[in-house]
């Protein structure tokens, strides 16, 4: 996955660069983390 930025409403829109699968996800629980969050697509 690529970098994803979270909007003010705490939602992140993620697009897989390999298959184009799109997902809108709630990022509230990741908002105050200082580490990278890894997301895996269903195509892998």
Secondary structure, DSSP 8 states (H G I E B T S, - for coil): -------TTSEEEEE-TTT--EEEEE-GGGTT--S------TT-
